Amino acid sequence: MALLALVFAALPLRPVWAISYCVGTIADLKAKLAEASTNGFSDEIKVRSGFYQPTGAQCDALACFEVHVTDGEMLRISGGWDATCQAQSTHPQDTIFDGSNNYRLFFVEWQHANIDSATISGFRNIELRNGLGTFGSSNGGCAYFSNNSGDLMLDRNVFTGCAVYNGYGGAFAASALQLYVRNNLIVNNVARFGAGAYLDVTRSTLVASKSSYVTNNTVADNLSTLGSDGTGGLQLLSSTASVSQVYLSNNILYGNDAGTNRVDLDIGTARIYSANNIQGTQRGIAGPGSTGAANLSLDPRFAGDNNYALAPESRARDRGKDSPPGGAPSLDLSGGARVFGSHIDIGAYEAHDDVIFAGDFQ
């Protein structure tokens, strides 16, 4: 018996799972978020496909869906599920939350120190639109996400029409001990700083064993209300004492306006690794130890008409890094496989059509 006890003691700790919650109404989602925040289990909330538009009476002080996970356990929120939550759509647009240009939609704080890469808290496969950050915290138009005790994954989401006019992060603001942001479409959002998104990577870059990874996102057509001193696209907050890098790979950061300027990326003083991105104007001074290669500064050539898939002549096709730091996603934003072609594409969408006759019609 003593030997058996020693064997069990040597096994790695794994999360204790509660039964996954399957929700299909605003009231049920709010109730299950509240329950999951304190029940002492690692939880997954599966949201059925549908259109969710909360009223003012359904919104809390900071957001319509406000949760502070105080039990230290994992919480994952995902969309696209069928009526029984057994099958999941691969299209974020099948689960839409709309803030009616009046309300921030999600405010989620974790205190979860994950065991390994299989136990990361996250938010995925959901579209957030028309959120307005006006309550209390001024950061994050559609959402605010924070896990300063562990890792956080934001994967395969759409953020559009979100605004926080006097704050940071038009689409969302996020921070974590280790942050993964990948396969997201972030377009047509508004803020003073980081009109696309605002990532506080301070904690991750102060720990040698941690980093943050921003991979295969499309951040385009966002607007800073501050003018030329603002940041239209992606903004990073980091420390001058950083000992690890922020890895930017395979992203499209293009066409984001700040007054008469285009500021697509503000790195502040972050220590960055930047490779195989299509990006316009960059602001900031890269910290010591920064590296970069193979970035492009050119029109990515989207399909058009508010469609951010790659046009046949797009030079983002087959130009990405196949094995980026932090790993490449297995699916693109539309649910198609990565890689399709000779190399992974840059941006949130992988092209799956025949491009044999594509030309460069600049």
C-alpha positions in Angstrom: 0.0 0.0 0.0 2.8 2.4 0.8 4.4 1.7 -2.6 1.0 2.4 -4.3 0.6 5.6 -2.4 4.1 6.7 -3.6 3.1 5.9 -7.2 0.0 8.0 -7.1 1.9 10.8 -5.4 4.3 10.9 -8.3 1.6 11.2 -10.9 1.1 14.7 -12.3 -1.9 16.6 -11.1 -4.8 16.7 -13.6 -7.8 19.0 -13.4 -11.0 17.7 -11.8 -13.6 18.0 -14.4 -17.2 19.0 -13.8 -19.8 18.1 -16.4 -19.7 20.6 -19.2 -22.4 23.1 -19.2 -24.6 23.3 -22.3 -26.3 26.7 -22.6 -28.7 28.3 -25.1 -30.1 31.4 -23.4 -28.6 34.6 -22.0 -30.1 33.8 -18.5 -28.7 30.3 -18.5 -25.2 31.5 -19.6 -25.1 34.1 -16.8 -26.2 31.5 -14.3 -23.6 28.9 -15.4 -20.8 31.4 -15.5 -21.6 32.3 -11.9 -21.7 28.7 -10.9 -18.5 27.8 -12.7 -16.6 30.6 -11.0 -16.8 29.1 -7.5 -17.6 25.4 -7.8 -14.1 24.2 -7.4 -14.0 22.3 -10.7 -12.5 22.9 -14.1 -15.4 23.8 -16.3 -16.3 24.2 -19.9 -19.3 26.2 -21.0 -20.6 25.3 -24.4 -22.8 27.9 -26.0 -25.2 26.7 -28.6 -25.2 28.3 -32.1 -27.5 31.3 -32.1 -27.8 35.1 -31.9 -27.6 36.6 -28.4 -28.4 40.3 -27.9 -28.7 41.1 -24.2 -30.7 44.1 -23.0 -29.6 46.7 -20.4 -31.5 44.9 -17.7 -29.4 41.7 -18.4 -26.1 43.5 -18.2 -23.9 43.8 -15.0 -21.8 46.7 -13.8 -18.8 45.9 -16.1 -20.4 43.8 -18.8 -23.4 41.8 -19.8 -21.5 38.6 -18.9 -19.2 39.4 -15.9 -17.4 36.6 -14.2 -14.5 36.5 -11.7 -13.2 32.9 -11.4 -12.2 32.8 -7.8 -11.8 29.0 -7.3 -8.5 28.9 -9.2 -9.8 26.4 -11.7 -9.9 26.3 -15.5 -12.8 27.8 -17.4 -13.3 27.5 -21.1 -16.0 29.3 -23.0 -16.7 28.2 -26.6 -19.4 28.6 -29.2 -20.9 26.8 -32.2 -22.5 23.9 -30.4 -25.6 22.0 -31.5 -28.7 21.5 -29.4 -27.1 18.7 -27.4 -23.6 20.2 -27.3 -22.2 17.0 -28.8 -21.2 18.5 -32.2 -19.5 21.8 -32.8 -19.6 24.1 -35.9 -16.2 25.4 -37.0 -17.7 28.8 -37.8 -17.5 31.6 -35.2 -20.3 33.4 -37.0 -22.7 30.7 -35.9 -22.6 32.0 -32.3 -23.0 35.8 -32.3 -23.2 38.1 -29.2 -24.3 41.7 -30.1 -23.9 44.6 -27.7 -26.3 46.9 -29.5 -23.6 49.6 -29.5 -24.4 50.1 -25.8 -22.8 47.4 -23.7 -19.5 45.6 -23.2 -20.3 41.9 -23.7 -17.7 39.9 -21.6 -15.5 40.7 -18.6 -13.7 37.5 -17.6 -11.0 37.3 -14.9 -9.3 34.0 -14.2 -7.0 33.0 -11.3 -6.0 29.7 -12.9 -2.4 28.4 -12.9 -2.6 25.7 -15.5 -0.7 22.4 -15.2 0.4 22.1 -18.9 -0.7 23.1 -22.4 -3.7 20.8 -22.2 -5.2 22.7 -19.3 -5.3 26.3 -20.6 -8.3 28.4 -20.0 -9.7 30.1 -23.0 -12.4 31.8 -25.2 -13.0 30.4 -28.7 -15.2 30.1 -31.8 -17.5 33.1 -31.0 -18.2 36.4 -32.8 -18.5 39.5 -30.6 -19.9 42.6 -32.3 -21.1 46.1 -31.5 -19.9 46.2 -27.9 -19.3 49.4 -26.1 -16.9 49.7 -23.1 -18.4 52.4 -20.9 -18.7 50.9 -17.5 -16.1 51.1 -14.8 -13.0 49.7 -16.5 -12.2 51.7 -19.6 -10.4 48.9 -21.5 -11.9 46.5 -24.0 -14.9 47.5 -26.2 -16.4 44.0 -26.7 -14.4 42.1 -24.0 -11.8 42.2 -21.3 -9.9 39.0 -20.5 -7.3 38.5 -17.8 -5.5 35.5 -16.3 -2.5 36.8 -14.3 -1.9 33.4 -12.7 -1.5 31.3 -15.8 -2.0 30.9 -19.5 -4.9 32.1 -21.6 -5.9 31.1 -25.2 -8.1 33.4 -27.4 -8.6 31.3 -30.6 -10.8 31.5 -33.7 -13.0 34.5 -32.7 -14.4 37.5 -34.7 -14.4 40.9 -33.1 -16.1 43.7 -35.2 -17.9 46.9 -34.6 -16.6 47.2 -31.0 -15.6 50.5 -29.4 -14.1 52.0 -26.2 -13.8 55.6 -27.2 -11.6 56.8 -24.3 -9.7 53.7 -23.5 -7.6 50.8 -24.8 -8.5 47.8 -26.9 -11.4 48.5 -29.3 -12.1 44.8 -29.8 -10.7 43.5 -26.6 -8.0 44.0 -23.9 -6.2 41.0 -22.6 -3.4 40.0 -20.2 -2.1 36.7 -18.9 1.0 35.1 -17.5 1.3 33.5 -20.9 -1.0 34.7 -23.7 -1.9 32.9 -26.9 -3.9 35.0 -29.5 -4.4 33.2 -32.8 -6.7 32.8 -35.7 -8.8 35.9 -34.8 -10.4 38.4 -37.1 -10.3 41.9 -35.6 -11.8 44.5 -37.9 -13.7 47.8 -37.9 -13.2 48.6 -34.2 -12.6 51.9 -32.4 -10.5 53.1 -29.4 -8.0 55.7 -28.5 -5.1 53.2 -28.1 -5.0 49.7 -29.6 -8.2 50.2 -31.6 -7.8 46.6 -32.8 -6.6 45.0 -29.6 -4.6 45.9 -26.5 -2.4 43.1 -25.1 -0.7 43.6 -21.7 2.2 41.2 -21.9 4.1 42.7 -19.0 3.8 39.6 -16.7 4.7 37.1 -19.4 7.9 38.9 -20.5 9.2 39.2 -16.9 9.3 35.4 -16.5 12.1 33.7 -18.3 10.0 30.5 -18.8 7.0 32.3 -20.2 6.2 34.2 -23.4 3.2 35.5 -25.4 2.3 34.3 -28.9 0.3 36.3 -31.4 -0.1 34.0 -34.5 -2.2 34.1 -37.7 -4.5 36.9 -36.9 -6.0 39.5 -39.2 -6.1 43.0 -37.7 -7.4 45.5 -40.3 -9.5 48.7 -40.8 -9.6 49.7 -37.1 -9.6 53.4 -36.0 -8.0 55.3 -33.2 -10.0 58.3 -32.0 -6.8 60.0 -30.7 -5.5 60.9 -34.1 -1.9 60.7 -35.1 -0.7 59.9 -31.5 -3.0 56.9 -31.3 -2.7 53.3 -32.4 -5.1 52.0 -35.0 -4.2 48.3 -34.9 -2.5 46.2 -32.3 -0.9 47.7 -29.2 1.5 45.9 -26.8 2.3 46.9 -23.2 5.5 45.5 -21.8 8.2 46.3 -19.3 11.7 47.6 -20.1 12.9 44.9 -17.8 11.6 42.1 -20.1 13.6 38.8 -20.1 11.4 37.0 -22.6 9.9 37.8 -26.0 6.5 38.5 -27.5 6.3 36.3 -30.6 4.5 37.8 -33.6 4.1 35.4 -36.5 2.0 35.1 -39.6 -0.3 38.1 -38.8 -1.8 40.7 -41.1 -1.7 44.1 -39.5 -2.8 46.5 -42.2 -5.0 49.5 -43.0 -5.5 50.6 -39.4 -5.9 54.4 -39.1 -4.7 56.9 -36.5 -5.8 60.3 -37.7 -3.8 61.1 -40.8 -1.4 58.3 -40.0 -1.6 54.6 -40.3 -0.3 52.9 -37.1 -0.8 49.2 -37.5 1.4 48.0 -34.6 2.7 49.7 -31.5 5.3 47.6 -29.7 6.1 50.2 -27.1 9.4 48.9 -25.6 8.6 45.2 -25.9 11.2 42.6 -26.6 9.7 41.0 -29.7 10.2 38.3 -32.2 8.6 39.3 -35.5 8.6 37.2 -38.6 6.4 36.5 -41.7 3.9 39.2 -40.9 2.3 41.6 -43.4 2.2 44.9 -41.5 2.1 48.5 -42.3 3.4 51.2 -40.0 5.1 50.1 -36.7 5.7 52.4 -33.8 7.9 51.9 -30.8 11.5 50.8 -30.1 12.1 47.1 -29.9 13.7 46.0 -26.6 17.1 44.4 -26.4 17.2 40.9 -27.7 14.5 41.5 -30.3 14.7 39.6 -33.6 12.8 39.6 -36.8 12.9 38.5 -40.4 10.8 38.1 -43.6 8.1 40.7 -42.8 6.3 42.3 -45.7 4.9 45.8 -46.0 2.3 45.6 -48.8 -1.4 45.4 -49.5 -2.5 41.9 -48.4 -5.2 41.9 -51.0 -8.4 40.8 -49.3 -11.4 39.4 -51.2 -13.3 42.7 -50.6 -16.9 43.7 -49.7 -16.1 43.3 -46.0 -14.7 39.8 -46.7 -11.2 39.4 -45.2 -10.4 36.1 -46.9 -7.4 36.3 -49.2 -8.0 37.3 -52.8 -6.6 35.0 -55.5 -3.7 37.4 -56.1 -2.9 37.9 -52.4 0.8 37.7 -51.6 -0.2 36.5 -48.1 -0.7 33.0 -49.6 2.0 30.5 -48.9 4.2 33.2 -47.2 3.8 32.2 -43.6 6.1 30.4 -41.2 5.0 26.8 -41.1 6.4 26.2 -37.5 6.1 29.5 -35.7 7.1 29.9 -32.0 4.1 28.7 -29.9 2.9 26.4 -32.6 0.8 26.7 -35.7 -3.0 26.3 -35.4 -4.4 23.2 -37.1 -7.5 25.0 -38.5 -8.0 28.5 -39.9 -10.8 30.9 -38.9 -13.3 29.3 -41.4 -12.6 25.8 -40.1 -10.4 24.8 -43.0 -7.2 22.9 -42.5 -3.8 24.5 -42.2 -1.7 24.1 -44.4 -3.3 24.1 -47.8 -0.6 24.8 -50.4 3.1 24.8 -50.2 3.2 26.8 -47.0 0.9 28.2 -44.4 -0.8 31.5 -45.3 -0.5 34.7 -43.4 -3.6 36.0 -41.6 -6.7 34.4 -40.1 -7.8 32.7 -43.3 -6.1 29.9 -45.2 -6.9 30.0 -48.9 -8.5 26.7 -50.1 -9.3 27.6 -53.7 -7.4 27.0 -56.9 -5.0 29.9 -57.4 -3.2 28.6 -60.5 -4.4 31.6 -62.6 -4.0 34.2 -59.9 -2.0 37.3 -61.0 -0.5 40.3 -59.5 -2.7 43.2 -60.8 -1.1 46.1 -58.8 
